[in-house]
Amino acid sequence: MKSPRDVVLVEGVRTPFAKAGTKLKKVHPAELGKVALKQVIAQTNLDVNLVDEVIIGNTGNPPDSVNISRVVALNAGIPLKTSAYTVHRNCASALESISNGYEKIKSGTMDVILAGGTENMSQMPTLPPKKFQEIYEKLFAAKGPKQALPLLWSLFKADVKQIKALLSGNMRDEYFPVISVMMGLTDPFVGINMGQTAEILAKEWGLSRETQDKFALRSHQLASKAMKEGRMREEIAPVYLAPEYKEVISEDIGPRDTQTMEALAKLKPFFDKATGSITAGNSCPITDGAAMVLMMSREKAEALGYKPLATIRSYGFAGLEPERMGLGPVYSTPVALKRAGLSMKDIGLVELNEAFAAQVLSCQKAFDSDKFGQEKLGLSSKIGEIRDDILNVNGGAIALGHPVGATGTRIVLTLAKEMKRRNTQFGLATLCIGGGQGGSMILENEG
């Protein structure tokens, strides 16, 4: 039954997603966020004075825009009086922004919220090694040439050692630069990176390299088809590249309609070179992009004459072992289903973020396992099957990419629009979260 305090998604927009180091590499994440936010405002003809708050997810935390939500909001024309804050929950940061907005609207505290996420992973910095940092600290505190000259000589010797470390390719060398994005994708609790957690799942669930590559190929094929047929273009706002603004990026840079199993098979395992099956081809790429949505209470949307895309029925977050973080959706989805009063049989479409093919395939197996449901989740039986024909029907992050701070909103937006096209009543958006968590959100079609 509809309620005045139902939380509805009025509209949403994202920028194109671009593989790191390509077309969007020089576009600041605040600018990406501004592009998406301004387009949402324009498409809905929203009076910005009605906005109660802006909530944006981001993980890179650029030093010149520490509370990036406020920067994005003001640049997009949101009034000075309107508050804005940034949230960080690793891969689910942009889902967290929507769940924060949901709670504020549901409680009656607010009526109109702009939420989303932005990330430029190309611009995550490479940091000097600790040896360099120690020298720099002493150099900045040096008093006169007598103290500075020996430190400058030490810096020169450290430079030589860094060159040797770079030539050897030994990332563990104390003189090797610290690549912040790699450090961020490494779990501090168990000391392994996200790719290694996917290797654990691939082995535990018996997933062959060929099975993973077939799933990766499917992602590229579906994403390419969705772009050609115009479905993905419906959610994309073009980015005009500065300074001349002559080049316009209006499509995702990632999906390959020429991808083949033969090409995927040639790629070597990246995280476990001896016995592994996770490659760059069956993993999501590091990516730049932003996504935003306009949220309202039902009564406010109706008063303003909006016809929403979807109602947010519920959401849920849950934790699990960090080394099996890819199974996060299996843990968070029962929480969301229970809150919504639904079961998996009610779900007609699923957007499950494709961090790795092995991770998605493992989730499918766990969702459909009575043993897993009983032993790991304390359920009487399995959660329920996720059929291939309802899963990521427009492709996923293996093709589109995964800008960590923005993906949570992207999957909700893609899901809401596809539910509208298909007249599907209920849909699930879910993703795994680095550090051992899962996040899920259930939508109901307003049609």
HELIX and SHEET records of a PDB file:
HELIX    1   1 PRO A   29  THR A   44  1                                  16    
HELIX    2   2 VAL A   48  LEU A   50  5                                   3    
HELIX    3   3 ILE A   68  ASN A   75  1                                   8    
HELIX    4   4 ASN A   90  ALA A   92  5                                   3    
HELIX    5   5 SER A   93  LYS A  106  1                                  14    
HELIX    6   6 MET A  121  GLN A  123  5                                   3    
HELIX    7   7 LYS A  130  ALA A  141  1                                  12    
HELIX    8   8 PRO A  145  SER A  168  1                                  24    
HELIX    9   9 SER A  180  GLY A  184  1                                   5    
HELIX   10  10 MET A  194  GLU A  204  1                                  11    
HELIX   11  11 ARG A  209  LYS A  228  1                                  20    
HELIX   12  12 MET A  232  GLU A  235  5                                   4    
HELIX   13  13 MET A  261  ALA A  265  1                                   5    
HELIX   14  14 ARG A  298  ALA A  303  1                                   6    
HELIX   15  15 PRO A  322  LEU A  327  5                                   6    
HELIX   16  16 GLY A  328  ALA A  340  1                                  13    
HELIX   17  17 MET A  344  ASP A  346  5                                   3    
HELIX   18  18 ALA A  357  PHE A  367  1                                  11    
HELIX   19  19 ASP A  370  GLU A  375  1                                   6    
HELIX   20  20 ASP A  388  ILE A  390  5                                   3    
HELIX   21  21 ALA A  397  LEU A  400  1                                   4    
HELIX   22  22 THR A  407  ARG A  422  1                                  16    
SHEET    1   A 7 ALA A  18  LYS A  19  0                                        
SHEET    2   A 7 THR A 287  SER A 297 -1                                        
SHEET    3   A 7 VAL A   7  ARG A  14 -1                                        
SHEET    4   A 7 ALA A 310  GLY A 319 -1                                        
SHEET    5   A 7 GLN A 437  ASN A 445 -1                                        
SHEET    6   A 7 PHE A 426  ILE A 433 -1                                        
SHEET    7   A 7 LEU A 349  LEU A 352  1                                        
SHEET    1   B 5 ALA A  18  LYS A  19  0                                        
SHEET    2   B 5 THR A 287  SER A 297 -1                                        
SHEET    3   B 5 VAL A 112  ASN A 120 -1                                        
SHEET    4   B 5 GLU A  53  GLY A  57  1                                        
SHEET    5   B 5 SER A  83  VAL A  87  1                                        
SHEET    1   C 2 THR A 126  LEU A 127  0                                        
SHEET    2   C 2 VAL A 178  ILE A 179 -1                                        
SHEET    1   D 2 VAL A 239  TYR A 240  0                                        
SHEET    2   D 2 VAL A 248  ILE A 249 -1                                        
END                                                                             
